[in-house]
Amino acid sequence: MALVRWITEMGMGVDVHGGDYTKAAERAVSDALRHSSLNFFAAAGKKREDMQIEVRIGVAEPSQIDVERIKAQVPYGTVTVTPMVGGLDVPADRTDDVLVIANAAILVAFPEE
């Protein structure tokens, strides 16, 4: 069954100290979710549980993302997480620390009727 995308939300998150890609990704997902208020369910005859949600996370080191922690950020629907190359690492001046910037795209689709 084909899916039809209804919503695309974007967010950005940063781990300022520690180089934690998952923490930056969690903050990016949280940022995207905080900009959403989905009030169309009743009007469209849809249920939250029917949402098929893909979370795409862009960071410099995608293999460092804990996918299960990112899934836990999304309260409804069936969630898949796709880490990919993106974001930005900013090395600290005079230390080994790194600032990690993650970008998130949350894509919400429903099965086509």
N, C-alpha and C positions, 0 to 999 in steps of 0.2 A: 504494500500500500504506500502510495506517495505521501510525502509530508509537504505541508504548505507553511512557509515561515510567516509568522504574524508579528514578531517583535525582534528587534536587534538593539541591545544595550551595550554601551562601552564604559570601561572604567580603567583607572590607573591606580597602582599601589606602589609603595616604596618601603623597603627595609633600609633605614638610614645607616645602621651599624650592624655588622655581623654577616652580611652577605647571604641572608636566608631567602632563597628563591621562593619557597613555599609561603613564607610570611608575606612577602611582597605580592605574590599571586592572590592570597586570601584577601588582602587589602584591596586589590584591583577588582575582585569579584564583589566584595562588599560595597565598593564605590559604585559599581554598575547597578547593583540591586537597590541601593538607597535612592537612586534616581528614578525608580519605577513604582508605579501604583497601578496595578492591573485591575481595572474596574469593568472590563468588558465581558466577563465570564457569563453572567446571567443573560445579558443582551444577545450574546452570540450563541448561547446554548452550549457552552464549553465548560469543562471541569478542570480545575487546577491539576488534578491527578493525571489528566490526559496529555499534559504538556510534554513534549519531547525537547529537552534542553541540551544544547551543546555549549560547553564553556571552552573557548579557545584562549589559551594563555601564552603570551609571547614573553620570553625571557632569554637572556644570553645563554643559559645552560638548561635547556628543557628537561634533561634527564634528572635534574635536581628537584623537580616538582613532585610532591607527595599528592598524587591524584585523589586519594581517598579523603584527605583533608580539604581539598578544593571542593569535591562533591558535597561534603558536609555543610558547605556554606549556602547551598541552594535548598530552600525549604520545601519545594513542591516539584512534582513531575519526575520523569525518568531522566537522569542526568548522565551525560558522558563528558569527559574532560580530555581535551586534546592539547598537550603542551607542544609548543613550536618555537623555533628560533625567532627572537624579537626582543623587545625591551631594550634596556641599556644598563651596562655596568659602568659605574664611575669610581675609579680608584681614589682612595683617600690620599691626601698630601702627606707624605712623610710617615705613613704607617702601612700595615698590610691590610687594613680594613677596606671594604668596598660598599658602595651604595648601590643597591639593586632596584631598578625600576621595572615593573611588570605591567603589561597591558592585557586587558581582558575584553573579550567580546562574548556576550551571552546571546545565543540565538535560540529563539523559542518558536517551535513549530507544532502544529496539530495534524493528525492524520486527515487526509483529504476525504471528503464525504462523497 
